[in-house]
Amino acid sequence: MFDVGFSEIVLIAVVALVVVGPEKLPKLARTLGALVGRMRGYVATVKSEVEREMQLEDLKKIQQEIQSQHAQVQLEELPTQSKSSVKRKPSRPSKKAMPK
């Protein structure tokens, strides 16, 4: 995350030892470790929420596309359905089929 090498960590530890002192340094290290852990947890939570929202937006777009395609298909099928629902006039029976 911060791209800190081993030499930088040693330098930070020496400066902290001089500034804080050897008695308080372990407590400071524990506190910093806990804070870094919390921060990583918060970052992971925010990242997962952002990814979930992005997936939700993608799903909404796909749903809208499907609904528009469905509406278009229904409009295209409407003329064929109306033609098939129109009834023809009954034809006149032929003279051969008529009983005498």
C-alpha positions as CSV (number, residue, x, y, z in Angstrom):
1,M,0.0,0.0,0.0
2,F,2.7,2.5,1.0
3,D,5.7,0.8,-0.7
4,V,7.9,1.1,2.4
5,G,11.1,-0.9,2.3
6,F,13.0,-2.6,5.2
7,S,15.5,0.2,5.6
8,E,12.7,2.8,6.0
9,I,11.0,0.6,8.6
10,V,14.3,0.4,10.6
11,L,14.8,4.1,10.4
12,I,11.2,4.7,11.6
13,A,11.7,2.3,14.5
14,V,15.0,4.0,15.6
15,V,13.3,7.5,15.4
16,A,10.3,6.2,17.4
17,L,12.7,4.6,20.0
18,V,14.5,7.9,20.5
19,V,11.3,10.1,20.6
20,V,9.0,7.8,22.6
21,G,11.5,5.9,24.7
22,P,11.9,2.1,25.3
23,E,9.2,1.9,27.9
24,K,6.3,3.2,25.8
25,L,7.4,1.8,22.4
26,P,5.7,-1.6,22.7
27,K,2.4,0.0,23.7
28,L,2.7,2.4,20.8
29,A,3.5,-0.4,18.4
30,R,0.4,-2.4,19.6
31,T,-1.8,0.7,19.2
32,L,-0.5,1.4,15.7
33,G,-1.0,-2.2,14.8
34,A,-4.6,-2.1,16.0
35,L,-5.3,1.1,14.1
36,V,-3.8,-0.2,10.9
37,G,-6.0,-3.3,11.3
38,R,-9.1,-1.3,11.7
39,M,-8.2,0.9,8.8
40,R,-7.7,-2.1,6.6
41,G,-11.1,-3.5,7.7
42,Y,-12.8,-0.2,6.8
43,V,-11.1,0.0,3.5
44,A,-12.2,-3.6,2.7
45,T,-15.8,-2.8,3.7
46,V,-15.9,0.3,1.6
47,K,-14.4,-1.6,-1.4
48,S,-16.9,-4.4,-1.1
49,E,-19.8,-1.9,-0.9
50,V,-18.6,0.0,-4.0
51,E,-18.2,-3.3,-5.9
52,R,-21.7,-4.4,-4.9
53,E,-23.2,-1.1,-6.0
54,M,-21.4,-1.3,-9.4
55,Q,-22.8,-4.8,-9.9
56,L,-26.2,-3.6,-8.9
57,E,-26.0,-0.8,-11.5
58,D,-24.9,-3.3,-14.2
59,L,-27.8,-5.6,-13.3
60,K,-30.2,-2.6,-13.5
61,K,-28.9,-1.8,-17.0
62,I,-29.2,-5.4,-18.1
63,Q,-32.8,-5.5,-16.7
64,Q,-33.7,-2.3,-18.6
65,E,-32.3,-3.7,-21.9
66,I,-34.2,-7.0,-21.4
67,Q,-37.5,-5.1,-20.7
68,S,-37.0,-2.8,-23.8
69,Q,-36.3,-5.9,-26.0
70,H,-39.3,-7.7,-24.6
71,A,-41.5,-4.6,-25.3
72,Q,-40.1,-4.5,-28.9
73,V,-40.8,-8.1,-29.5
74,Q,-44.4,-7.7,-28.2
75,L,-44.9,-4.8,-30.6
76,E,-43.6,-6.8,-33.5
77,E,-45.8,-9.8,-32.7
78,L,-49.0,-7.6,-32.3
79,P,-49.8,-7.3,-36.1
80,T,-49.5,-11.1,-36.6
81,Q,-51.7,-11.8,-33.6
82,S,-54.3,-9.3,-34.9
83,K,-54.4,-10.9,-38.3
84,S,-54.9,-14.4,-36.9
85,S,-57.6,-13.2,-34.6
86,V,-59.7,-11.8,-37.5
87,K,-62.3,-14.4,-38.5
88,R,-63.0,-15.0,-42.1
89,K,-66.5,-15.1,-43.5
90,P,-67.8,-18.6,-43.8
91,S,-67.6,-19.7,-47.4
92,R,-70.8,-20.8,-49.2
93,P,-71.2,-24.5,-49.4
94,S,-70.6,-25.9,-52.8
95,K,-73.5,-27.4,-54.7
96,K,-72.1,-30.9,-54.4
97,A,-72.1,-30.7,-50.6
98,M,-75.7,-29.5,-50.4
99,P,-78.3,-32.3,-49.9
100,K,-81.3,-32.4,-52.2
